[in-house]
Amino acid sequence: MTVGYNRIFNHILSFGTGSCLAAKIGIPGADLGSKCDPITGYPASLNQSKKDCISCGMTSFLMSNYFSIGDRGYAPYQGGTNVYSISDTLDLIRGKHNIRFGGTFRANQMNVRNNAFQDGFVVENAGLTGDDAADVLLGGTGIFAAHDQTFLGGTTGRRWKLFRPFVQDDWRVTNRRSTWV
């Protein structure tokens, strides 16, 4: 019998995660996903769940031909996976047959705390003039999007179980020939 346990854990933070740095340096309205209000407990804007107010970042603004400013997506991120396993094999010899029975059972847990682009993101694609900077100077705002996963909360847990049984028969037909079934 074999018993096992594996754990994988990742924790990723962006520079300035939770600091509301954009508001502190004077960019008005840049922190769309500010932390929850300490009195009401509700998010500062509609793009964040009232369960997990884990961000206070700046909306990511991507100019496809030039640069991107703002917080990266999927940060802060915390992920952990636990895998519990047990397996066993029984060998049975009967005449010219070597019969093997066995199976593996795994219980998997995936725990994630993450808000995917929780502060939203704007993509400027140079649709008006063919140049991103020119579009912005002419008032082009690009395309805004916010991830819907955040409405249900940034903390998720997935659980699943696997059972893999097997039967194998090694049959020695003659001294020179064996067949696996």
One Martini backbone bead per residue (centre of mass of N, CA, C, O) as a GRO file, in nm:
protein
  181
    1MET     BB    1   0.099   0.035   0.019
    2THR     BB    2   0.017   0.377  -0.072
    3VAL     BB    3   0.093   0.698   0.073
    4GLY     BB    4  -0.002   1.047  -0.001
    5TYR     BB    5   0.138   1.398  -0.019
    6ASN     BB    6   0.059   1.712  -0.176
    7ARG     BB    7   0.200   2.056  -0.210
    8ILE     BB    8   0.087   2.367  -0.351
    9PHE     BB    9   0.223   2.711  -0.336
   10ASN     BB   10   0.098   3.046  -0.408
   11HIS     BB   11   0.227   3.396  -0.398
   12ILE     BB   12   0.100   3.707  -0.536
   13LEU     BB   13   0.237   4.037  -0.576
   14SER     BB   14   0.213   4.357  -0.632
   15PHE     BB   15   0.317   4.658  -0.660
   16GLY     BB   16   0.114   4.803  -0.418
   17THR     BB   17  -0.075   4.625  -0.285
   18GLY     BB   18  -0.331   4.797  -0.115
   19SER     BB   19  -0.227   5.121  -0.131
   20CYS     BB   20  -0.358   5.336  -0.319
   21LEU     BB   21  -0.142   5.494  -0.499
   22ALA     BB   22  -0.296   5.659  -0.710
   23ALA     BB   23  -0.437   5.846  -0.503
   24LYS     BB   24  -0.179   5.949  -0.354
   25ILE     BB   25  -0.055   6.082  -0.635
   26GLY     BB   26  -0.325   6.214  -0.790
   27ILE     BB   27  -0.528   6.007  -0.938
   28PRO     BB   28  -0.832   6.054  -1.025
   29GLY     BB   29  -1.025   5.761  -1.025
   30ALA     BB   30  -0.817   5.506  -1.038
   31ASP     BB   31  -0.959   5.353  -0.786
   32LEU     BB   32  -1.211   5.145  -0.852
   33GLY     BB   33  -1.115   4.899  -0.634
   34SER     BB   34  -1.155   4.972  -0.357
   35LYS     BB   35  -1.188   4.926  -0.058
   36CYS     BB   36  -1.387   4.864   0.178
   37ASP     BB   37  -1.614   4.992   0.367
   38PRO     BB   38  -1.595   5.016   0.714
   39ILE     BB   39  -1.909   5.052   0.763
   40THR     BB   40  -2.076   4.887   0.533
   41GLY     BB   41  -1.888   4.667   0.352
   42TYR     BB   42  -1.886   4.784   0.079
   43PRO     BB   43  -1.798   4.844  -0.217
   44ALA     BB   44  -1.673   5.115  -0.400
   45SER     BB   45  -1.765   4.930  -0.639
   46LEU     BB   46  -1.909   4.709  -0.882
   47ASN     BB   47  -1.618   4.536  -0.930
   48GLN     BB   48  -1.678   4.416  -0.630
   49SER     BB   49  -1.696   4.215  -0.375
   50LYS     BB   50  -1.829   4.198  -0.047
   51LYS     BB   51  -1.653   3.952   0.048
   52ASP     BB   52  -1.372   4.045  -0.131
   53CYS     BB   53  -1.173   4.310  -0.036
   54ILE     BB   54  -0.843   4.285  -0.185
   55SER     BB   55  -0.841   4.567  -0.332
   56CYS     BB   56  -0.635   4.871  -0.451
   57GLY     BB   57  -0.635   4.946  -0.763
   58MET     BB   58  -0.538   5.008  -1.085
   59THR     BB   59  -0.641   5.043  -1.376
   60SER     BB   60  -0.580   4.882  -1.662
   61PHE     BB   61  -0.377   5.032  -1.929
   62LEU     BB   62  -0.377   4.950  -2.276
   63MET     BB   63  -0.130   5.012  -2.528
   64SER     BB   64  -0.055   4.813  -2.781
   65ASN     BB   65   0.197   5.000  -2.907
   66TYR     BB   66   0.333   5.065  -2.611
   67PHE     BB   67   0.175   5.042  -2.311
   68SER     BB   68   0.132   4.978  -1.953
   69ILE     BB   69  -0.093   5.069  -1.695
   70GLY     BB   70  -0.117   4.942  -1.389
   71ASP     BB   71  -0.251   4.673  -1.269
   72ARG     BB   72  -0.230   4.357  -1.261
   73GLY     BB   73  -0.350   4.068  -1.317
   74TYR     BB   74  -0.399   3.839  -1.076
   75ALA     BB   75  -0.364   4.061  -0.834
   76PRO     BB   76  -0.383   3.909  -0.591
   77TYR     BB   77  -0.238   3.576  -0.529
   78GLN     BB   78  -0.374   3.261  -0.400
   79GLY     BB   79  -0.243   2.921  -0.408
   80GLY     BB   80  -0.370   2.583  -0.330
   81THR     BB   81  -0.266   2.234  -0.338
   82ASN     BB   82  -0.419   1.927  -0.245
   83VAL     BB   83  -0.293   1.579  -0.232
   84TYR     BB   84  -0.455   1.276  -0.170
   85SER     BB   85  -0.318   0.937  -0.146
   86ILE     BB   86  -0.415   0.593  -0.244
   87SER     BB   87  -0.258   0.266  -0.293
   88ASP     BB   88  -0.313  -0.070  -0.439
   89THR     BB   89  -0.188  -0.419  -0.468
   90LEU     BB   90  -0.285  -0.746  -0.602
   91ASP     BB   91  -0.138  -1.066  -0.617
   92LEU     BB   92  -0.237  -1.351  -0.831
   93ILE     BB   93  -0.162  -1.702  -0.846
   94ARG     BB   94  -0.290  -1.918  -1.124
   95GLY     BB   95  -0.096  -2.103  -1.260
   96LYS     BB   96  -0.065  -1.925  -1.570
   97HIS     BB   97  -0.169  -1.691  -1.379
   98ASN     BB   98  -0.122  -1.328  -1.334
   99ILE     BB   99  -0.307  -1.150  -1.109
  100ARG     BB  100  -0.400  -0.796  -1.104
  101PHE     BB  101  -0.504  -0.578  -0.844
  102GLY     BB  102  -0.629  -0.230  -0.829
  103GLY     BB  103  -0.577   0.113  -0.692
  104THR     BB  104  -0.670   0.467  -0.695
  105PHE     BB  105  -0.690   0.740  -0.458
  106ARG     BB  106  -0.805   1.088  -0.490
  107ALA     BB  107  -0.783   1.396  -0.306
  108ASN     BB  108  -0.877   1.719  -0.412
  109GLN     BB  109  -0.745   2.059  -0.350
  110MET     BB  110  -0.851   2.394  -0.449
  111ASN     BB  111  -0.712   2.706  -0.339
  112VAL     BB  112  -0.842   3.042  -0.406
  113ARG     BB  113  -0.716   3.387  -0.415
  114ASN     BB  114  -0.888   3.595  -0.653
  115ASN     BB  115  -0.879   3.882  -0.879
  116ALA     BB  116  -0.967   3.927  -1.202
  117PHE     BB  117  -0.935   4.225  -1.285
  118GLN     BB  118  -1.088   4.390  -1.045
  119ASP     BB  119  -1.028   4.696  -1.173
  120GLY     BB  120  -1.002   4.656  -1.449
  121PHE     BB  121  -0.985   4.722  -1.815
  122VAL     BB  122  -0.809   4.897  -2.077
  123VAL     BB  123  -0.835   4.898  -2.437
  124GLU     BB  124  -0.626   5.035  -2.682
  125ASN     BB  125  -0.668   4.998  -3.059
  126ALA     BB  126  -0.656   5.228  -3.277
  127GLY     BB  127  -0.950   5.288  -3.422
  128LEU     BB  128  -0.939   5.591  -3.527
  129THR     BB  129  -0.610   5.645  -3.633
  130GLY     BB  130  -0.384   5.399  -3.568
  131ASP     BB  131  -0.312   5.545  -3.284
  132ASP     BB  132  -0.313   5.541  -2.952
  133ALA     BB  133  -0.224   5.829  -2.867
  134ALA     BB  134  -0.418   5.980  -3.057
  135ASP     BB  135  -0.680   5.868  -2.941
  136VAL     BB  136  -0.646   5.985  -2.656
  137LEU     BB  137  -0.618   6.289  -2.745
  138LEU     BB  138  -0.921   6.263  -2.886
  139GLY     BB  139  -1.090   6.075  -2.655
  140GLY     BB  140  -1.023   5.791  -2.646
  141THR     BB  141  -1.120   5.500  -2.431
  142GLY     BB  142  -1.183   5.241  -2.530
  143ILE     BB  143  -1.208   4.927  -2.362
  144PHE     BB  144  -1.413   4.813  -2.104
  145ALA     BB  145  -1.342   4.576  -1.831
  146ALA     BB  146  -1.482   4.319  -1.610
  147HIS     BB  147  -1.475   4.071  -1.397
  148ASP     BB  148  -1.724   3.837  -1.283
  149GLN     BB  149  -1.591   3.673  -1.050
  150THR     BB  150  -1.601   3.905  -0.830
  151PHE     BB  151  -1.906   3.902  -0.749
  152LEU     BB  152  -1.860   3.613  -0.582
  153GLY     BB  153  -1.567   3.621  -0.520
  154GLY     BB  154  -1.216   3.545  -0.468
  155THR     BB  155  -1.297   3.283  -0.312
  156THR     BB  156  -1.203   2.947  -0.389
  157GLY     BB  157  -1.324   2.596  -0.393
  158ARG     BB  158  -1.202   2.281  -0.498
  159ARG     BB  159  -1.348   1.947  -0.531
  160TRP     BB  160  -1.202   1.616  -0.594
  161LYS     BB  161  -1.241   1.272  -0.708
  162LEU     BB  162  -1.039   0.972  -0.759
  163PHE     BB  163  -1.094   0.649  -0.926
  164ARG     BB  164  -0.849   0.377  -1.020
  165PRO     BB  165  -0.905   0.085  -1.146
  166PHE     BB  166  -0.755  -0.256  -1.185
  167VAL     BB  167  -0.694  -0.527  -1.430
  168GLN     BB  168  -0.449  -0.801  -1.464
  169ASP     BB  169  -0.342  -1.054  -1.711
  170ASP     BB  170  -0.079  -1.290  -1.701
  171TRP     BB  171  -0.042  -1.524  -1.966
  172ARG     BB  172   0.109  -1.840  -1.992
  173VAL     BB  173   0.096  -2.031  -2.262
  174THR     BB  174   0.404  -2.062  -2.276
  175ASN     BB  175   0.742  -2.045  -2.221
  176ARG     BB  176   0.754  -1.820  -2.482
  177ARG     BB  177   0.448  -1.719  -2.416
  178SER     BB  178   0.274  -1.408  -2.353
  179THR     BB  179  -0.032  -1.262  -2.213
  180TRP     BB  180  -0.215  -0.962  -2.199
  181VAL     BB  181  -0.540  -0.867  -2.023
   0.00000   0.00000   0.00000
